[in-house]
Amino acid sequence: MADDTAAVTTAPPQDSKREAIAFFIGVAGWLVPGLGHAFLKMWGRAVMCFVTVGLLVILGAGMRGNVFSSSGNDAFDTLGFLADLGTGTFYLAARSLESNGADVSHAGGDYGTRFLATAGVLNLLAALHAYEAARGRKA
Amino acid sequence: MSAIVGFKLDHLQSMLLFAVLISIAFGFLSRRRPIERVKYIVWSLFLFLLIGVGIGWAMYPFSR
């Protein structure tokens, strides 16, 4: 009886190793868009993630969208920062690209803000997808 | 790289660009076979544009 309980509560070492690798792949996918899928040899998805997130960041910063910082004034700024942070290292690229600051006085700037936030959320979705694929879920 | 900063797109161009990029990303992430991906991308793009233009028209009476 005691052995049965131990078998139920203790995960096999292989599973915990797989879980750790999946977590690493998820984090890698977040830090560098497409890297998680590249580790899994899903080349099409890896290239798509890198190019799409990269283009959205370049276009968003090019349109002078708002790249939120951690020193936000309200909840919306914090949410925007979290969404932008989803692009991983590309967040730093967006900040360096937008050296003149945001200009949301015209529609382009507003669209740019959405492009940047979408790039972050899309990258988080892709990283989650890579994590699930590494765990063995259907992807 | 600084040359790309500050370009301007109008509403329709921005929406088209956004819809194309996101449709491609969704197609690649959610489907595995190429033909299924193409179908998904086209359908998703169509819905993006239809709903975007639809919402634009729905908001038109309140814009002035």
N, CA and C atoms of all chains as a GROMACS GRO file, in nm:
protein
  609
    1MET      N    1   0.084  -0.121   0.000
    1MET     CA    2   0.000   0.000   0.000
    1MET      C    3   0.087   0.126   0.000
    2ALA      N    4   0.190   0.123   0.087
    2ALA     CA    5   0.280   0.237   0.094
    2ALA      C    6   0.354   0.256  -0.037
    3ASP      N    7   0.390   0.144  -0.102
    3ASP     CA    8   0.459   0.152  -0.230
    3ASP      C    9   0.370   0.215  -0.337
    4ASP      N   10   0.240   0.178  -0.334
    4ASP     CA   11   0.144   0.235  -0.431
    4ASP      C   12   0.136   0.387  -0.416
    5THR      N   13   0.130   0.434  -0.292
    5THR     CA   14   0.120   0.577  -0.265
    5THR      C   15   0.244   0.649  -0.318
    6ALA      N   16   0.360   0.589  -0.294
    6ALA     CA   17   0.484   0.651  -0.341
    6ALA      C   18   0.488   0.658  -0.493
    7ALA      N   19   0.434   0.555  -0.558
    7ALA     CA   20   0.433   0.553  -0.704
    7ALA      C   21   0.344   0.662  -0.761
    8VAL      N   22   0.236   0.691  -0.686
    8VAL     CA   23   0.142   0.792  -0.735
    8VAL      C   24   0.198   0.932  -0.713
    9THR      N   25   0.256   0.957  -0.595
    9THR     CA   26   0.297   1.093  -0.562
    9THR      C   27   0.432   1.132  -0.623
   10THR      N   28   0.520   1.036  -0.649
   10THR     CA   29   0.651   1.070  -0.702
   10THR      C   30   0.653   1.055  -0.854
   11ALA      N   31   0.684   1.163  -0.921
   11ALA     CA   32   0.690   1.159  -1.067
   11ALA      C   33   0.816   1.084  -1.111
   12PRO      N   34   0.809   1.005  -1.218
   12PRO     CA   35   0.928   0.938  -1.267
   12PRO      C   36   1.034   1.040  -1.305
   13PRO      N   37   1.163   1.007  -1.284
   13PRO     CA   38   1.270   1.103  -1.315
   13PRO      C   39   1.270   1.146  -1.461
   14GLN      N   40   1.228   1.055  -1.552
   14GLN     CA   41   1.225   1.090  -1.694
   14GLN      C   42   1.127   1.204  -1.721
   15ASP      N   43   1.010   1.198  -1.651
   15ASP     CA   44   0.908   1.301  -1.671
   15ASP      C   45   0.957   1.436  -1.620
   16SER      N   46   1.022   1.436  -1.504
   16SER     CA   47   1.068   1.565  -1.450
   16SER      C   48   1.179   1.624  -1.537
   17LYS      N   49   1.261   1.536  -1.596
   17LYS     CA   50   1.366   1.585  -1.686
   17LYS      C   51   1.303   1.646  -1.811
   18ARG      N   52   1.202   1.576  -1.862
   18ARG     CA   53   1.132   1.626  -1.981
   18ARG      C   54   1.065   1.761  -1.952
   19GLU      N   55   1.008   1.770  -1.832
   19GLU     CA   56   0.941   1.894  -1.792
   19GLU      C   57   1.042   2.009  -1.785
   20ALA      N   58   1.162   1.978  -1.731
   20ALA     CA   59   1.266   2.082  -1.720
   20ALA      C   60   1.313   2.127  -1.858
   21ILE      N   61   1.328   2.031  -1.949
   21ILE     CA   62   1.370   2.066  -2.085
   21ILE      C   63   1.262   2.150  -2.154
   22ALA      N   64   1.136   2.111  -2.132
   22ALA     CA   65   1.024   2.186  -2.192
   22ALA      C   66   1.021   2.329  -2.139
   23PHE      N   67   1.047   2.345  -2.009
   23PHE     CA   68   1.049   2.478  -1.948
   23PHE      C   69   1.162   2.562  -2.009
   24PHE      N   70   1.280   2.499  -2.025
   24PHE     CA   71   1.393   2.568  -2.085
   24PHE      C   72   1.360   2.613  -2.228
   25ILE      N   73   1.294   2.524  -2.303
   25ILE     CA   74   1.256   2.556  -2.442
   25ILE      C   75   1.155   2.672  -2.444
   26GLY      N   76   1.062   2.671  -2.350
   26GLY     CA   77   0.964   2.780  -2.342
   26GLY      C   78   1.031   2.914  -2.313
   27VAL      N   79   1.124   2.913  -2.218
   27VAL     CA   80   1.195   3.038  -2.183
   27VAL      C   81   1.282   3.085  -2.300
   28ALA      N   82   1.348   2.989  -2.367
   28ALA     CA   83   1.431   3.025  -2.484
   28ALA      C   84   1.344   3.087  -2.593
   29GLY      N   85   1.225   3.030  -2.613
   29GLY     CA   86   1.132   3.083  -2.713
   29GLY      C   87   1.084   3.222  -2.679
   30TRP      N   88   1.072   3.249  -2.550
   30TRP     CA   89   1.032   3.384  -2.508
   30TRP      C   90   1.147   3.483  -2.529
   31LEU      N   91   1.268   3.445  -2.489
   31LEU     CA   92   1.382   3.537  -2.498
   31LEU      C   93   1.418   3.571  -2.642
   32VAL      N   94   1.426   3.470  -2.727
   32VAL     CA   95   1.454   3.492  -2.869
   32VAL      C   96   1.341   3.429  -2.949
   33PRO      N   97   1.256   3.511  -3.011
   33PRO     CA   98   1.142   3.455  -3.084
   33PRO      C   99   1.185   3.347  -3.184
   34GLY      N  100   1.121   3.231  -3.174
   34GLY     CA  101   1.149   3.121  -3.267
   34GLY      C  102   1.254   3.023  -3.218
   35LEU      N  103   1.330   3.060  -3.114
   35LEU     CA  104   1.439   2.972  -3.068
   35LEU      C  105   1.383   2.842  -3.008
   36GLY      N  106   1.270   2.852  -2.939
   36GLY     CA  107   1.209   2.732  -2.880
   36GLY      C  108   1.172   2.631  -2.987
   37HIS      N  109   1.110   2.678  -3.095
   37HIS     CA  110   1.074   2.589  -3.205
   37HIS      C  111   1.199   2.538  -3.277
   38ALA      N  112   1.303   2.622  -3.285
   38ALA     CA  113   1.427   2.579  -3.350
   38ALA      C  114   1.490   2.462  -3.274
   39PHE      N  115   1.484   2.466  -3.139
   39PHE     CA  116   1.536   2.355  -3.058
   39PHE      C  117   1.460   2.225  -3.087
   40LEU      N  118   1.332   2.241  -3.122
   40LEU     CA  119   1.248   2.124  -3.151
   40LEU      C  120   1.254   2.085  -3.299
   41LYS      N  121   1.338   2.154  -3.374
   41LYS     CA  122   1.356   2.131  -3.518
   41LYS      C  123   1.227   2.156  -3.596
   42MET      N  124   1.145   2.248  -3.547
   42MET     CA  125   1.026   2.292  -3.621
   42MET      C  126   1.069   2.418  -3.694
   43TRP      N  127   1.140   2.400  -3.803
   43TRP     CA  128   1.207   2.514  -3.869
   43TRP      C  129   1.110   2.617  -3.925
   44GLY      N  130   1.002   2.570  -3.987
   44GLY     CA  131   0.904   2.664  -4.046
   44GLY      C  132   0.846   2.756  -3.941
   45ARG      N  133   0.807   2.697  -3.828
   45ARG     CA  134   0.748   2.776  -3.721
   45ARG      C  135   0.852   2.868  -3.657
   46ALA      N  136   0.976   2.819  -3.647
   46ALA     CA  137   1.083   2.900  -3.588
   46ALA      C  138   1.108   3.026  -3.673
   47VAL      N  139   1.119   3.006  -3.803
   47VAL     CA  140   1.144   3.121  -3.892
   47VAL      C  141   1.025   3.216  -3.890
   48MET      N  142   0.904   3.158  -3.894
   48MET     CA  143   0.783   3.241  -3.891
   48MET      C  144   0.778   3.327  -3.766
   49CYS      N  145   0.807   3.268  -3.649
   49CYS     CA  146   0.803   3.344  -3.523
   49CYS      C  147   0.904   3.458  -3.526
   50PHE      N  148   1.026   3.425  -3.567
   50PHE     CA  149   1.132   3.526  -3.568
   50PHE      C  150   1.096   3.642  -3.661
   51VAL      N  151   1.054   3.607  -3.783
   51VAL     CA  152   1.024   3.710  -3.883
   51VAL      C  153   0.901   3.793  -3.844
   52THR      N  154   0.794   3.725  -3.802
   52THR     CA  155   0.670   3.797  -3.770
   52THR      C  156   0.688   3.890  -3.650
   53VAL      N  157   0.744   3.835  -3.543
   53VAL     CA  158   0.764   3.918  -3.423
   53VAL      C  159   0.863   4.031  -3.454
   54GLY      N  160   0.970   3.998  -3.528
   54GLY     CA  161   1.067   4.100  -3.565
   54GLY      C  162   1.005   4.211  -3.648
   55LEU      N  163   0.925   4.172  -3.748
   55LEU     CA  164   0.860   4.272  -3.834
   55LEU      C  165   0.764   4.361  -3.754
   56LEU      N  166   0.686   4.296  -3.665
   56LEU     CA  167   0.590   4.374  -3.585
   56LEU      C  168   0.663   4.475  -3.496
   57VAL      N  169   0.777   4.433  -3.439
   57VAL     CA  170   0.854   4.524  -3.353
   57VAL      C  171   0.913   4.638  -3.435
   58ILE      N  172   0.973   4.604  -3.551
   58ILE     CA  173   1.034   4.708  -3.635
   58ILE      C  174   0.928   4.806  -3.685
   59LEU      N  175   0.814   4.752  -3.731
   59LEU     CA  176   0.707   4.839  -3.780
   59LEU      C  177   0.649   4.924  -3.667
   60GLY      N  178   0.626   4.860  -3.551
   60GLY     CA  179   0.570   4.933  -3.437
   60GLY      C  180   0.659   5.046  -3.392
   61ALA      N  181   0.788   5.018  -3.382
   61ALA     CA  182   0.882   5.123  -3.341
   61ALA      C  183   0.897   5.226  -3.452
   62GLY      N  184   0.894   5.178  -3.579
   62GLY     CA  185   0.905   5.269  -3.692
   62GLY      C  186   0.788   5.365  -3.702
   63MET      N  187   0.671   5.319  -3.659
   63MET     CA  188   0.553   5.406  -3.661
   63MET      C  189   0.546   5.492  -3.534
   64ARG      N  190   0.650   5.483  -3.455
   64ARG     CA  191   0.663   5.559  -3.329
   64ARG      C  192   0.553   5.526  -3.230
   65GLY      N  193   0.529   5.397  -3.219
   65GLY     CA  194   0.435   5.350  -3.116
   65GLY      C  195   0.499   5.361  -2.979
   66ASN      N  196   0.416   5.345  -2.877
   66ASN     CA  197   0.464   5.360  -2.739
   66ASN      C  198   0.530   5.230  -2.691
   67VAL      N  199   0.660   5.237  -2.661
   67VAL     CA  200   0.727   5.123  -2.598
   67VAL      C  201   0.723   5.150  -2.448
   68PHE      N  202   0.637   5.078  -2.378
   68PHE     CA  203   0.615   5.106  -2.235
   68PHE      C  204   0.737   5.067  -2.152
   69SER      N  205   0.760   5.143  -2.046
   69SER     CA  206   0.870   5.110  -1.955
   69SER      C  207   0.811   5.062  -1.822
   70SER      N  208   0.899   5.019  -1.732
   70SER     CA  209   0.852   4.965  -1.604
   70SER      C  210   0.797   5.074  -1.511
   71SER      N  211   0.830   5.198  -1.542
   71SER     CA  212   0.785   5.307  -1.455
   71SER      C  213   0.653   5.365  -1.506
   72GLY      N  214   0.553   5.279  -1.516
   72GLY     CA  215   0.422   5.322  -1.565
   72GLY      C  216   0.344   5.396  -1.459
   73ASN      N  217   0.249   5.481  -1.506
   73ASN     CA  218   0.170   5.560  -1.411
   73ASN      C  219   0.042   5.488  -1.368
   74ASP      N  220  -0.011   5.403  -1.455
   74ASP     CA  221  -0.136   5.336  -1.421
   74ASP      C  222  -0.134   5.190  -1.467
   75ALA      N  223  -0.248   5.124  -1.446
   75ALA     CA  224  -0.256   4.980  -1.476
   75ALA      C  225  -0.238   4.953  -1.626
   76PHE      N  226  -0.287   5.046  -1.709
   76PHE     CA  227  -0.275   5.026  -1.854
   76PHE      C  228  -0.128   5.030  -1.899
   77ASP      N  229  -0.051   5.121  -1.836
   77ASP     CA  230   0.093   5.127  -1.867
   77ASP      C  231   0.162   4.998  -1.826
   78THR      N  232   0.123   4.947  -1.709
   78THR     CA  233   0.182   4.822  -1.660
   78THR      C  234   0.147   4.706  -1.753
   79LEU      N  235   0.020   4.701  -1.794
   79LEU     CA  236  -0.022   4.596  -1.888
   79LEU      C  237   0.053   4.607  -2.020
   80GLY      N  238   0.067   4.731  -2.067
   80GLY     CA  239   0.141   4.755  -2.192
   80GLY      C  240   0.286   4.712  -2.179
   81PHE      N  241   0.345   4.739  -2.062
   81PHE     CA  242   0.484   4.698  -2.039
   81PHE      C  243   0.497   4.546  -2.041
   82LEU      N  244   0.402   4.478  -1.975
   82LEU     CA  245   0.406   4.332  -1.972
   82LEU      C  246   0.390   4.274  -2.113
   83ALA      N  247   0.300   4.335  -2.192
   83ALA     CA  248   0.280   4.288  -2.330
   83ALA      C  249   0.407   4.311  -2.412
   84ASP      N  250   0.466   4.429  -2.398
   84ASP     CA  251   0.590   4.460  -2.474
   84ASP      C  252   0.704   4.368  -2.432
   85LEU      N  253   0.707   4.337  -2.303
   85LEU     CA  254   0.814   4.250  -2.251
   85LEU      C  255   0.804   4.109  -2.308
   86GLY      N  256   0.688   4.075  -2.358
   86GLY     CA  257   0.667   3.943  -2.419
   86GLY      C  258   0.756   3.919  -2.541
   87THR      N  259   0.809   4.026  -2.598
   87THR     CA  260   0.895   4.008  -2.716
   87THR      C  261   1.037   3.964  -2.676
   88GLY      N  262   1.062   3.953  -2.545
   88GLY     CA  263   1.194   3.907  -2.498
   88GLY      C  264   1.303   4.008  -2.530
   89THR      N  265   1.409   3.962  -2.594
   89THR     CA  266   1.522   4.052  -2.623
   89THR      C  267   1.485   4.158  -2.727
   90PHE      N  268   1.381   4.132  -2.803
   90PHE     CA  269   1.340   4.230  -2.904
   90PHE      C  270   1.287   4.359  -2.839
   91TYR      N  271   1.251   4.350  -2.710
   91TYR     CA  272   1.207   4.469  -2.638
   91TYR      C  273   1.320   4.573  -2.636
   92LEU      N  274   1.441   4.524  -2.614
   92LEU     CA  275   1.557   4.614  -2.611
   92LEU      C  276   1.580   4.675  -2.749
   93ALA      N  277   1.558   4.594  -2.853
   93ALA     CA  278   1.572   4.645  -2.990
   93ALA      C  279   1.471   4.755  -3.017
   94ALA      N  280   1.346   4.733  -2.969
   94ALA     CA  281   1.241   4.835  -2.989
   94ALA      C  282   1.278   4.965  -2.920
   95ARG      N  283   1.333   4.954  -2.800
   95ARG     CA  284   1.370   5.075  -2.725
   95ARG      C  285   1.484   5.150  -2.794
   96SER      N  286   1.580   5.074  -2.848
   96SER     CA  287   1.693   5.141  -2.914
   96SER      C  288   1.651   5.198  -3.050
   97LEU      N  289   1.555   5.133  -3.116
   97LEU     CA  290   1.506   5.183  -3.245
   97LEU      C  291   1.434   5.316  -3.228
   98GLU      N  292   1.359   5.325  -3.117
   98GLU     CA  293   1.275   5.443  -3.098
   98GLU      C  294   1.348   5.547  -3.014
   99SER      N  295   1.457   5.598  -3.070
   99SER     CA  296   1.539   5.691  -2.992
   99SER      C  297   1.472   5.827  -2.974
  100ASN      N  298   1.377   5.862  -3.065
  100ASN     CA  299   1.309   5.992  -3.054
  100ASN      C  300   1.185   5.988  -2.966
  101GLY      N  301   1.154   5.872  -2.912
  101GLY     CA  302   1.035   5.860  -2.828
  101GLY      C  303   0.909   5.836  -2.908
  102ALA      N  304   0.802   5.805  -2.837
  102ALA     CA  305   0.675   5.773  -2.902
  102ALA      C  306   0.605   5.900  -2.950
  103ASP      N  307   0.522   5.884  -3.054
  103ASP     CA  308   0.438   5.994  -3.100
  103ASP      C  309   0.301   5.937  -3.134
  104VAL      N  310   0.212   5.941  -3.035
  104VAL     CA  311   0.079   5.883  -3.056
  104VAL      C  312  -0.024   5.991  -3.088
  105SER      N  313   0.025   6.107  -3.135
  105SER     CA  314  -0.068   6.215  -3.172
  105SER      C  315  -0.134   6.187  -3.307
  106HIS      N  316  -0.079   6.093  -3.384
  106HIS     CA  317  -0.141   6.055  -3.511
  106HIS      C  318  -0.174   5.906  -3.507
  107ALA      N  319  -0.257   5.862  -3.603
  107ALA     CA  320  -0.305   5.722  -3.602
  107ALA      C  321  -0.190   5.622  -3.610
  108GLY      N  322  -0.087   5.657  -3.687
  108GLY     CA  323   0.026   5.565  -3.704
  108GLY      C  324   0.091   5.528  -3.572
  109GLY      N  325   0.108   5.625  -3.485
  109GLY     CA  326   0.167   5.600  -3.354
  109GLY      C  327   0.081   5.507  -3.270
  110ASP      N  328  -0.051   5.528  -3.279
  110ASP     CA  329  -0.144   5.441  -3.206
  110ASP      C  330  -0.137   5.298  -3.259
  111TYR      N  331  -0.133   5.285  -3.392
  111TYR     CA  332  -0.119   5.152  -3.452
  111TYR      C  333   0.014   5.090  -3.410
  112GLY      N  334   0.119   5.171  -3.407
  112GLY     CA  335   0.250   5.121  -3.367
  112GLY      C  336   0.249   5.062  -3.228
  113THR      N  337   0.177   5.129  -3.136
  113THR     CA  338   0.164   5.076  -2.999
  113THR      C  339   0.099   4.938  -3.000
  114ARG      N  340  -0.005   4.925  -3.084
  114ARG     CA  341  -0.075   4.793  -3.092
  114ARG      C  342   0.016   4.689  -3.156
  115PHE      N  343   0.092   4.729  -3.256
  115PHE     CA  344   0.184   4.635  -3.322
  115PHE      C  345   0.284   4.579  -3.220
  116LEU      N  346   0.338   4.667  -3.136
  116LEU     CA  347   0.438   4.626  -3.037
  116LEU      C  348   0.377   4.532  -2.934
  117ALA      N  349   0.257   4.568  -2.886
  117ALA     CA  350   0.191   4.482  -2.785
  117ALA      C  351   0.155   4.347  -2.846
  118THR      N  352   0.108   4.348  -2.971
  118THR     CA  353   0.072   4.223  -3.037
  118THR      C  354   0.194   4.135  -3.058
  119ALA      N  355   0.307   4.197  -3.092
  119ALA     CA  356   0.431   4.120  -3.109
  119ALA      C  357   0.463   4.045  -2.981
  120GLY      N  358   0.448   4.112  -2.867
  120GLY     CA  359   0.477   4.049  -2.738
  120GLY      C  360   0.383   3.935  -2.707
  121VAL      N  361   0.254   3.959  -2.724
  121VAL     CA  362   0.155   3.855  -2.693
  121VAL      C  363   0.169   3.736  -2.789
  122LEU      N  364   0.195   3.767  -2.915
  122LEU     CA  365   0.215   3.660  -3.014
  122LEU      C  366   0.338   3.575  -2.979
  123ASN      N  367   0.443   3.641  -2.934
  123ASN     CA  368   0.565   3.566  -2.897
  123ASN      C  369   0.540   3.479  -2.774
  124LEU      N  370   0.462   3.530  -2.679
  124LEU     CA  371   0.429   3.449  -2.561
  124LEU      C  372   0.347   3.327  -2.603
  125LEU      N  373   0.255   3.348  -2.697
  125LEU     CA  374   0.174   3.236  -2.748
  125LEU      C  375   0.263   3.132  -2.816
  126ALA      N  376   0.359   3.180  -2.896
  126ALA     CA  377   0.451   3.088  -2.965
  126ALA      C  378   0.539   3.013  -2.865
  127ALA      N  379   0.585   3.084  -2.761
  127ALA     CA  380   0.668   3.020  -2.659
  127ALA      C  381   0.589   2.912  -2.584
  128LEU      N  382   0.463   2.942  -2.556
  128LEU     CA  383   0.375   2.845  -2.490
  128LEU      C  384   0.353   2.724  -2.581
  129HIS      N  385   0.339   2.750  -2.709
  129HIS     CA  386   0.321   2.642  -2.807
  129HIS      C  387   0.445   2.552  -2.810
  130ALA      N  388   0.563   2.613  -2.809
  130ALA     CA  389   0.688   2.535  -2.808
  130ALA      C  390   0.699   2.454  -2.680
  131TYR      N  391   0.659   2.515  -2.567
  131TYR     CA  392   0.662   2.444  -2.437
  131TYR      C  393   0.572   2.321  -2.440
  132GLU      N  394   0.450   2.340  -2.492
  132GLU     CA  395   0.356   2.228  -2.498
  132GLU      C  396   0.406   2.120  -2.593
  133ALA      N  397   0.463   2.160  -2.705
  133ALA     CA  398   0.516   2.062  -2.801
  133ALA      C  399   0.631   1.984  -2.738
  134ALA      N  400   0.714   2.053  -2.658
  134ALA     CA  401   0.827   1.984  -2.594
  134ALA      C  402   0.779   1.887  -2.487
  135ARG      N  403   0.664   1.914  -2.428
  135ARG     CA  404   0.606   1.824  -2.327
  135ARG      C  405   0.542   1.702  -2.392
  136GLY      N  406   0.528   1.706  -2.524
  136GLY     CA  407   0.471   1.591  -2.593
  136GLY      C  408   0.325   1.606  -2.629
  137ARG      N  409   0.271   1.724  -2.600
  137ARG     CA  410   0.133   1.748  -2.641
  137ARG      C  411   0.128   1.763  -2.792
  138LYS      N  412   0.012   1.738  -2.851
  138LYS     CA  413  -0.004   1.752  -2.996
  138LYS      C  414   0.015   1.897  -3.036
  139ALA      N  415   0.100   1.920  -3.134
  139ALA     CA  416   0.125   2.058  -3.178
  139ALA      C  417   0.134   2.064  -3.329
  140MET      N  418   1.940   5.171  -3.954
  140MET     CA  419   1.813   5.133  -3.892
  140MET      C  420   1.726   5.254  -3.859
  141SER      N  421   1.792   5.369  -3.832
  141SER     CA  422   1.713   5.485  -3.792
  141SER      C  423   1.628   5.538  -3.908
  142ALA      N  424   1.662   5.497  -4.033
  142ALA     CA  425   1.585   5.544  -4.148
  142ALA      C  426   1.443   5.492  -4.148
  143ILE      N  427   1.421   5.377  -4.084
  143ILE     CA  428   1.286   5.320  -4.085
  143ILE      C  429   1.197   5.385  -3.981
  144VAL      N  430   1.253   5.460  -3.888
  144VAL     CA  431   1.173   5.521  -3.783
  144VAL      C  432   1.105   5.646  -3.837
  145GLY      N  433   0.975   5.655  -3.813
  145GLY     CA  434   0.903   5.775  -3.849
  145GLY      C  435   0.823   5.766  -3.977
  146PHE      N  436   0.813   5.646  -4.037
  146PHE     CA  437   0.731   5.637  -4.158
  146PHE      C  438   0.584   5.632  -4.118
  147LYS      N  439   0.500   5.671  -4.214
  147LYS     CA  440   0.357   5.680  -4.182
  147LYS      C  441   0.275   5.591  -4.274
  148LEU      N  442   0.180   5.521  -4.216
  148LEU     CA  443   0.085   5.440  -4.292
  148LEU      C  444  -0.054   5.488  -4.256
  149ASP      N  445  -0.148   5.479  -4.353
  149ASP     CA  446  -0.284   5.518  -4.318
  149ASP      C  447  -0.356   5.401  -4.250
  150HIS      N  448  -0.481   5.424  -4.213
  150HIS     CA  449  -0.556   5.324  -4.137
  150HIS      C  450  -0.566   5.191  -4.212
  151LEU      N  451  -0.602   5.198  -4.341
  151LEU     CA  452  -0.625   5.075  -4.418
  151LEU      C  453  -0.494   4.997  -4.436
  152GLN      N  454  -0.388   5.070  -4.467
  152GLN     CA  455  -0.257   5.003  -4.484
  152GLN      C  456  -0.212   4.936  -4.353
  153SER      N  457  -0.230   5.006  -4.242
  153SER     CA  458  -0.191   4.950  -4.113
  153SER      C  459  -0.272   4.825  -4.082
  154MET      N  460  -0.403   4.833  -4.105
  154MET     CA  461  -0.489   4.719  -4.076
  154MET      C  462  -0.454   4.600  -4.166
  155LEU      N  463  -0.428   4.628  -4.293
  155LEU     CA  464  -0.391   4.521  -4.388
  155LEU      C  465  -0.261   4.452  -4.344
  156LEU      N  466  -0.164   4.534  -4.310
  156LEU     CA  467  -0.034   4.481  -4.268
  156LEU      C  468  -0.049   4.395  -4.142
  157PHE      N  469  -0.125   4.447  -4.047
  157PHE     CA  470  -0.149   4.375  -3.922
  157PHE      C  471  -0.220   4.242  -3.950
  158ALA      N  472  -0.324   4.248  -4.032
  158ALA     CA  473  -0.403   4.128  -4.061
  158ALA      C  474  -0.319   4.022  -4.132
  159VAL      N  475  -0.237   4.065  -4.227
  159VAL     CA  476  -0.152   3.970  -4.302
  159VAL      C  477  -0.053   3.901  -4.208
  160LEU      N  478   0.017   3.980  -4.128
  160LEU     CA  479   0.119   3.924  -4.038
  160LEU      C  480   0.059   3.828  -3.936
  161ILE      N  481  -0.051   3.869  -3.875
  161ILE     CA  482  -0.110   3.784  -3.770
  161ILE      C  483  -0.173   3.659  -3.831
  162SER      N  484  -0.234   3.672  -3.948
  162SER     CA  485  -0.292   3.554  -4.013
  162SER      C  486  -0.184   3.451  -4.045
  163ILE      N  487  -0.071   3.498  -4.096
  163ILE     CA  488   0.040   3.405  -4.127
  163ILE      C  489   0.089   3.337  -3.999
  164ALA      N  490   0.105   3.415  -3.894
  164ALA     CA  491   0.153   3.358  -3.767
  164ALA      C  492   0.055   3.254  -3.713
  165PHE      N  493  -0.074   3.287  -3.714
  165PHE     CA  494  -0.175   3.192  -3.665
  165PHE      C  495  -0.177   3.065  -3.752
  166GLY      N  496  -0.166   3.083  -3.882
  166GLY     CA  497  -0.168   2.969  -3.974
  166GLY      C  498  -0.053   2.874  -3.947
  167PHE      N  499   0.066   2.929  -3.927
  167PHE     CA  500   0.184   2.844  -3.903
  167PHE      C  501   0.177   2.777  -3.765
  168LEU      N  502   0.123   2.850  -3.667
  168LEU     CA  503   0.121   2.794  -3.532
  168LEU      C  504   0.014   2.686  -3.515
  169SER      N  505  -0.100   2.706  -3.580
  169SER     CA  506  -0.211   2.617  -3.550
  169SER      C  507  -0.228   2.502  -3.649
  170ARG      N  508  -0.164   2.507  -3.763
  170ARG     CA  509  -0.179   2.398  -3.862
  170ARG      C  510  -0.042   2.344  -3.899
  171ARG      N  511  -0.039   2.216  -3.934
  171ARG     CA  512   0.089   2.153  -3.962
  171ARG      C  513   0.113   2.138  -4.112
  172ARG      N  514   0.011   2.093  -4.187
  172ARG     CA  515   0.032   2.067  -4.330
  172ARG      C  516   0.020   2.197  -4.411
  173PRO      N  517   0.105   2.213  -4.514
  173PRO     CA  518   0.108   2.339  -4.591
  173PRO      C  519  -0.027   2.381  -4.647
  174ILE      N  520  -0.101   2.286  -4.703
  174ILE     CA  521  -0.229   2.323  -4.766
  174ILE      C  522  -0.329   2.371  -4.660
  175GLU      N  523  -0.325   2.308  -4.542
  175GLU     CA  524  -0.412   2.351  -4.432
  175GLU      C  525  -0.372   2.490  -4.382
  176ARG      N  526  -0.241   2.513  -4.382
  176ARG     CA  527  -0.193   2.645  -4.339
  176ARG      C  528  -0.243   2.755  -4.434
  177VAL      N  529  -0.231   2.728  -4.565
  177VAL     CA  530  -0.275   2.828  -4.663
  177VAL      C  531  -0.423   2.857  -4.648
  178LYS      N  532  -0.502   2.751  -4.633
  178LYS     CA  533  -0.647   2.768  -4.616
  178LYS      C  534  -0.677   2.851  -4.492
  179TYR      N  535  -0.608   2.820  -4.382
  179TYR     CA  536  -0.631   2.890  -4.256
  179TYR      C  537  -0.591   3.037  -4.267
  180ILE      N  538  -0.476   3.061  -4.334
  180ILE     CA  539  -0.428   3.200  -4.349
  180ILE      C  540  -0.528   3.283  -4.430
  181VAL      N  541  -0.575   3.226  -4.542
  181VAL     CA  542  -0.669   3.299  -4.628
  181VAL      C  543  -0.800   3.327  -4.553
  182TRP      N  544  -0.851   3.225  -4.483
  182TRP     CA  545  -0.978   3.240  -4.410
  182TRP      C  546  -0.962   3.341  -4.296
  183SER      N  547  -0.853   3.332  -4.224
  183SER     CA  548  -0.828   3.423  -4.112
  183SER      C  549  -0.813   3.568  -4.162
  184LEU      N  550  -0.740   3.583  -4.274
  184LEU     CA  551  -0.722   3.717  -4.331
  184LEU      C  552  -0.855   3.776  -4.374
  185PHE      N  553  -0.938   3.693  -4.439
  185PHE     CA  554  -1.070   3.738  -4.483
  185PHE      C  555  -1.152   3.785  -4.363
  186LEU      N  556  -1.153   3.706  -4.255
  186LEU     CA  557  -1.232   3.742  -4.137
  186LEU      C  558  -1.178   3.869  -4.070
  187PHE      N  559  -1.045   3.882  -4.063
  187PHE     CA  560  -0.985   4.003  -4.007
  187PHE      C  561  -1.036   4.127  -4.081
  188LEU      N  562  -1.028   4.120  -4.215
  188LEU     CA  563  -1.065   4.236  -4.296
  188LEU      C  564  -1.215   4.263  -4.288
  189LEU      N  565  -1.294   4.154  -4.296
  189LEU     CA  566  -1.441   4.169  -4.291
  189LEU      C  567  -1.483   4.234  -4.158
  190ILE      N  568  -1.431   4.181  -4.048
  190ILE     CA  569  -1.470   4.232  -3.917
  190ILE      C  570  -1.414   4.373  -3.895
  191GLY      N  571  -1.290   4.397  -3.942
  191GLY     CA  572  -1.230   4.530  -3.928
  191GLY      C  573  -1.309   4.636  -4.001
  192VAL      N  574  -1.343   4.607  -4.128
  192VAL     CA  575  -1.421   4.703  -4.208
  192VAL      C  576  -1.562   4.716  -4.150
  193GLY      N  577  -1.618   4.603  -4.104
  193GLY     CA  578  -1.752   4.604  -4.044
  193GLY      C  579  -1.757   4.693  -3.921
  194ILE      N  580  -1.660   4.679  -3.833
  194ILE     CA  581  -1.656   4.762  -3.712
  194ILE      C  582  -1.635   4.909  -3.750
  195GLY      N  583  -1.551   4.932  -3.853
  195GLY     CA  584  -1.529   5.069  -3.901
  195GLY      C  585  -1.658   5.133  -3.947
  196TRP      N  586  -1.737   5.059  -4.024
  196TRP     CA  587  -1.865   5.112  -4.070
  196TRP      C  588  -1.963   5.130  -3.954
  197ALA      N  589  -1.961   5.037  -3.859
  197ALA     CA  590  -2.052   5.048  -3.744
  197ALA      C  591  -2.020   5.172  -3.661
  198MET      N  592  -1.893   5.211  -3.657
  198MET     CA  593  -1.854   5.328  -3.577
  198MET      C  594  -1.874   5.459  -3.653
  199TYR      N  595  -1.894   5.450  -3.785
  199TYR     CA  596  -1.897   5.570  -3.869
  199TYR      C  597  -2.000   5.674  -3.821
  200PRO      N  598  -2.125   5.634  -3.786
  200PRO     CA  599  -2.223   5.735  -3.744
  200PRO      C  600  -2.180   5.813  -3.620
  201PHE      N  601  -2.093   5.756  -3.537
  201PHE     CA  602  -2.054   5.823  -3.412
  201PHE      C  603  -1.923   5.900  -3.426
  202SER      N  604  -1.869   5.906  -3.549
  202SER     CA  605  -1.736   5.966  -3.565
  202SER      C  606  -1.739   6.116  -3.576
  203ARG      N  607  -1.857   6.175  -3.591
  203ARG     CA  608  -1.864   6.322  -3.602
  203ARG      C  609  -1.988   6.376  -3.534
   0.00000   0.00000   0.00000
